[in-house]
Amino acid sequence: MEPALYTFKLVFPDGSWSVGEKQLPDPPNQGDVVVFEEYGDWRVEGQQLVGVRPAGKPPRELFVCAPAV
């Protein structure tokens, strides 16, 4: 399978967050650890759908992550 680009919401302990993208061969699952060079290891906690503009376009799916300890 060809790698696909996935979007991740990286939620920091202080509540701030950043968005990162990563190409993976398969969609991430809850509990998976994804490595971002600039941020380190992150554990997938769930998914979030975000509406986009213009109206009528499908929402974007974000994989919500917390730092992997």
C-alpha positions as CSV (number, residue, x, y, z in Angstrom):
1,M,0.0,0.0,0.0
2,E,1.2,3.5,-0.9
3,P,2.0,5.7,2.2
4,A,-0.7,8.3,2.9
5,L,-0.3,11.7,4.6
6,Y,-2.0,11.9,8.0
7,T,-2.5,15.0,10.2
8,F,-1.8,15.0,13.9
9,K,-2.8,17.4,16.7
10,L,0.1,17.3,19.2
11,V,-1.3,18.4,22.6
12,F,1.4,19.6,25.1
13,P,1.1,19.2,28.9
14,D,0.3,22.9,29.3
15,G,-2.7,22.7,26.9
16,S,-1.0,24.3,23.9
17,W,-0.9,22.3,20.7
18,S,0.7,22.1,17.3
19,V,-0.2,20.3,14.1
20,G,2.2,17.9,12.4
21,E,1.9,15.7,9.3
22,K,3.4,12.4,8.7
23,Q,3.4,9.8,5.9
24,L,2.5,6.3,7.1
25,P,1.7,3.1,5.3
26,D,-1.4,2.5,7.4
27,P,-3.8,4.8,9.4
28,P,-2.6,5.2,13.0
29,N,-4.6,3.5,15.8
30,Q,-5.2,4.6,19.4
31,G,-2.1,3.7,21.4
32,D,0.3,3.8,18.5
33,V,3.5,5.9,19.0
34,V,4.4,8.3,16.2
35,V,7.8,10.0,16.1
36,F,8.2,13.7,15.0
37,E,11.8,14.8,14.6
38,E,11.2,18.2,16.1
39,Y,8.9,17.0,19.0
40,G,9.9,13.5,19.9
41,D,7.6,10.5,20.5
42,W,3.8,11.0,20.7
43,R,1.0,8.5,21.6
44,V,-2.2,8.6,19.6
45,E,-5.1,9.2,22.0
46,G,-8.0,9.5,19.6
47,Q,-9.4,11.3,16.6
48,Q,-11.1,14.7,16.0
49,L,-13.0,15.9,12.9
50,V,-12.5,19.5,12.0
51,G,-14.9,21.4,9.7
52,V,-13.3,23.1,6.7
53,R,-14.3,25.9,4.3
54,P,-15.9,26.3,1.9
55,A,-19.0,24.6,3.3
56,G,-19.7,21.3,1.6
57,K,-16.2,19.9,1.8
58,P,-15.7,16.9,4.0
59,P,-14.2,17.6,7.5
60,R,-10.5,16.9,8.1
61,E,-9.6,14.1,10.4
62,L,-6.9,14.8,13.0
63,F,-5.2,12.2,15.2
64,V,-5.0,13.7,18.6
65,C,-1.7,12.9,20.4
66,A,-0.1,13.3,23.9
67,P,3.6,13.0,24.6
68,A,4.7,9.4,25.0
69,V,6.2,8.9,28.4
